[in-house]
Amino acid sequence: MATKNTKPASAYAKPHTMTGKAVTVEANPGKGGNRSKLDAYDVSIGAISKSAGDEQTKTSGTVTRGNGCAIKGTMARGPMA
């Protein structure tokens, strides 16, 4: 049976790198801007995209082969030959 770590935090090693240098906690660990707010992300919900602008949703495509009697999901969209 495994034992539980019930010691106080001071009993364990301080956070460090593989070389032994101390690691500090940053206020914003991500690179770039503040990513704690949703307006900083490039998100898309359904057919609405933040960065796409006024582009229309692509509804055309190539009909794929070998779908049997399927009536939905038979169109291929994207950079296909």
Summary of the structure (lengths in Angstrom):
residues: 81
radius of gyration: 25.4
end to end distance: 57.3
largest distance: 65.4
contacts: 73
relative contact order: 0.09
helix: 7%
strand: 12%
